[in-house]
Amino acid sequence: MRSAAYPSPARLAAAQIPAGPPIPVMRDGRLPEHGGVRIRLMEPDDLPFVVAEHLGHFPEGFFARLGPRFLAAYNRAYLTSPDARAYTAETGGQPVGFLVGVTDPAAHRRHVLRDHGRGLLLRALGSLCVRPRLAVHFIRTRLARYCRKLIPHRAARQAPAGAPSGVTAVLAHVVVAEHARSRGIGAALIARFVEDAADADCARVTLVTVAEGGAGPYYEWLGWLRQGETRTPDGRRLLTYDFPLNGLNGIPAPRQS
């Protein structure tokens, strides 16, 4: 069994940004007693919480603007994909946070298109029909890009020369409810995903966060490495962060045990 070399409790305690004590994650998905908080695999019954928190934390995202029914269907795809991971943090039997991500983006995309594509398309079209301004925005900023992603030979093209080798896992969204913050729950969710990405033989984990007012300092505190900056079709600046799993940049490689 492989275990990702994630920042230790001592390293987190020495950090300059106070965010509460970190929570060590056990490999069966449970957490040691820490204020009654534990992490488990996400279940369908969690989707109302996930959708509500997604809408509250990412209201400007395109998927959020398509509405709660689309978001529920979108997040449900993570629960059925063998190349996706979805976790819920809970306390007292109530969810207080969640994380969704993929360990093989190309394989997950194929799963979504094959098993959920029709339902997602119908929900998206329904949302766009009752939101004409959003429909125009979609046509102007996303339609061509989405079409390119759906063309098989484009999606399967080789990486450019000099690109790092190995599959890159993608941390899509992580949220902790406002009333449950500063307890290390976010760090525990992220650590679980990093460990599962290492178990899936990924070379690194990547994520993006908004540049202005985003979580960049938090990820740097956790040991993630800033890689660059991009812009959304809406013009928002995004920062990209990586967490290597192969011993680069002084971060130890996953251990064998």
C-alpha positions in Angstrom: 0.0 0.0 0.0 1.3 3.4 -0.9 1.1 6.5 1.3 1.6 10.0 -0.1 4.2 12.2 1.6 1.8 14.9 2.7 2.8 17.7 5.1 3.2 16.3 8.6 1.4 17.6 11.7 4.7 19.1 12.8 5.2 21.0 9.5 1.6 22.3 9.6 1.9 23.4 13.2 5.0 25.4 12.3 3.2 27.2 9.4 2.5 30.9 9.6 -1.2 30.8 8.7 -3.3 29.6 11.6 -6.0 27.2 10.4 -6.4 24.9 13.4 -4.7 21.5 14.1 -4.4 19.1 11.1 -6.4 15.9 11.2 -4.5 12.7 10.3 -6.4 10.5 7.8 -6.6 6.8 8.3 -6.5 4.6 5.1 -10.0 3.1 5.7 -11.4 6.6 5.3 -12.1 7.2 9.0 -10.6 9.9 11.2 -9.2 9.5 14.7 -11.4 11.3 17.2 -11.1 15.0 16.6 -14.1 16.9 17.7 -16.3 14.1 16.3 -15.2 14.8 12.7 -14.7 12.0 10.2 -14.2 11.6 6.4 -16.1 9.0 4.4 -16.9 8.4 0.8 -19.6 10.7 -0.6 -23.1 9.1 -1.0 -26.1 10.2 -3.1 -27.8 11.5 0.0 -25.0 14.0 0.4 -25.8 15.7 -2.9 -28.2 18.3 -1.6 -25.5 19.5 0.8 -22.9 19.4 -1.9 -25.0 21.4 -4.3 -25.9 24.0 -1.7 -22.3 24.5 -0.6 -21.1 24.6 -4.3 -23.7 27.3 -5.1 -22.6 29.2 -2.0 -18.9 29.1 -2.6 -18.7 29.1 -6.4 -21.8 31.1 -7.5 -20.0 32.6 -10.5 -18.9 29.3 -12.0 -20.6 28.3 -15.2 -21.9 25.0 -13.9 -23.4 26.8 -10.8 -25.1 29.2 -13.1 -26.8 26.3 -14.9 -28.7 25.7 -11.6 -29.0 23.1 -8.8 -30.5 20.3 -11.0 -27.5 20.4 -13.3 -25.1 20.6 -10.4 -26.6 17.6 -8.7 -26.3 15.5 -11.9 -22.7 16.8 -12.5 -21.6 15.8 -9.0 -23.4 12.4 -9.2 -21.0 11.5 -12.0 -18.2 11.5 -9.5 -19.9 8.8 -7.5 -20.1 6.4 -10.3 -16.7 6.9 -12.0 -13.8 4.5 -11.1 -11.4 7.3 -11.9 -13.0 9.9 -9.6 -12.9 10.4 -5.9 -15.6 12.0 -3.8 -15.5 12.4 0.0 -17.7 14.0 2.6 -16.5 15.3 6.0 -19.2 15.0 8.7 -19.6 15.7 12.4 -22.5 14.6 14.5 -23.8 12.7 11.5 -24.1 16.0 9.5 -22.0 16.9 6.5 -19.6 19.8 7.0 -17.4 19.6 3.9 -16.7 17.8 0.7 -14.1 17.2 -2.0 -14.4 15.9 -5.5 -11.5 15.1 -7.9 -10.3 12.7 -10.6 -7.2 10.5 -10.7 -7.4 10.0 -14.5 -9.1 13.0 -16.2 -9.2 11.4 -19.7 -10.8 8.2 -18.4 -13.2 10.1 -16.2 -14.3 12.3 -19.2 -15.0 9.1 -21.2 -17.1 7.7 -18.3 -19.1 11.0 -18.0 -19.8 11.1 -21.7 -20.8 7.5 -21.9 -22.9 7.1 -18.8 -24.0 10.7 -18.0 -23.6 12.7 -21.1 -27.2 12.6 -22.4 -28.7 13.5 -19.0 -26.1 16.3 -18.5 -26.7 17.7 -22.0 -30.5 17.7 -21.6 -30.3 19.5 -18.2 -27.8 22.0 -19.6 -30.0 22.7 -22.6 -33.0 23.1 -20.4 -31.1 25.6 -18.2 -29.8 27.6 -21.1 -33.3 27.8 -22.7 -34.7 29.6 -19.6 -31.5 31.7 -19.2 -31.0 33.3 -22.7 -28.2 35.7 -21.5 -26.3 32.7 -20.2 -26.9 30.8 -23.5 -25.4 33.7 -25.4 -22.5 33.8 -23.0 -21.9 30.1 -23.5 -21.9 30.4 -27.3 -19.4 33.2 -27.2 -17.0 31.9 -24.6 -17.3 28.1 -24.3 -19.0 26.4 -27.2 -16.0 26.0 -29.5 -13.8 24.9 -26.6 -16.3 22.3 -25.4 -16.7 20.9 -29.0 -12.9 20.5 -29.3 -12.8 18.5 -26.1 -15.5 16.2 -27.4 -13.6 15.4 -30.6 -11.8 12.0 -29.9 -8.7 12.7 -31.9 -8.2 16.1 -30.3 -8.7 14.7 -26.8 -6.3 11.9 -27.4 -3.5 13.9 -28.9 0.0 13.5 -27.5 1.4 15.8 -24.9 3.9 18.4 -26.2 7.6 17.6 -26.1 9.1 18.4 -22.7 5.8 18.0 -20.8 6.1 16.2 -17.5 5.3 12.4 -17.8 2.7 10.6 -15.8 -1.0 11.0 -15.2 -1.9 14.2 -13.4 -4.8 14.0 -10.9 -7.1 17.0 -10.7 -8.6 18.3 -7.4 -11.8 19.8 -8.7 -13.6 21.3 -5.7 -13.0 21.3 -1.9 -15.4 23.1 0.4 -15.8 23.3 4.2 -18.9 24.9 5.6 -18.3 28.2 7.2 -19.3 27.1 10.7 -16.9 24.2 10.6 -13.7 26.0 9.5 -10.4 26.3 11.3 -10.5 22.7 12.4 -8.2 21.1 9.8 -11.1 19.6 7.9 -10.0 21.0 4.5 -6.4 19.8 5.0 -7.7 16.3 5.9 -9.9 16.1 2.8 -7.0 17.2 0.6 -4.6 14.8 2.2 -7.0 11.9 1.6 -7.2 12.8 -2.1 -3.4 13.2 -2.4 -3.0 9.7 -0.9 -5.5 8.2 -3.2 -3.8 9.8 -6.2 -0.5 8.3 -5.1 -2.2 4.9 -4.8 -3.5 5.3 -8.4 0.2 5.9 -9.5 -0.4 9.6 -10.4 2.7 11.7 -10.9 1.2 14.8 -9.3 -2.0 16.5 -8.2 -3.0 19.8 -9.7 -5.7 22.4 -8.9 -6.7 26.0 -9.7 -7.9 28.7 -7.5 -8.9 32.3 -8.2 -6.0 34.8 -8.0 -7.9 37.6 -6.2 -9.1 36.4 -2.8 -8.5 32.8 -3.5 -7.0 30.0 -1.5 -3.5 30.3 -3.0 -1.7 31.1 0.4 -3.5 28.2 2.0 -2.2 25.7 -0.6 1.3 27.1 -0.4 1.1 26.6 3.4 0.2 23.0 2.8 3.2 22.6 0.5 1.7 22.9 -2.9 3.8 24.6 -5.6 2.6 27.5 -7.7 3.0 26.7 -11.4 1.5 29.6 -13.3 -1.6 31.7 -14.1 -4.4 31.3 -16.6 -7.6 33.1 -17.4 -11.1 31.8 -17.7 -13.3 32.6 -20.8 -14.9 35.2 -18.5 -11.5 36.9 -17.9 -11.0 35.8 -14.3 -7.4 35.1 -13.3 -6.7 31.6 -12.0 -3.6 30.3 -10.3 -2.4 26.7 -10.9 -0.8 24.7 -8.1 0.8 21.2 -8.2 1.7 18.7 -5.5 4.3 16.4 -6.9 4.2 12.7 -5.9 7.5 11.6 -7.4 10.1 13.2 -5.2 10.6 16.4 -7.2 11.2 19.8 -5.6 12.4 18.2 -2.4 9.0 16.6 -1.6 9.6 12.9 -0.7 8.2 10.3 -3.0 5.4 8.0 -1.8 6.6 5.3 0.6 6.1 1.6 0.2 4.7 -0.2 3.2 
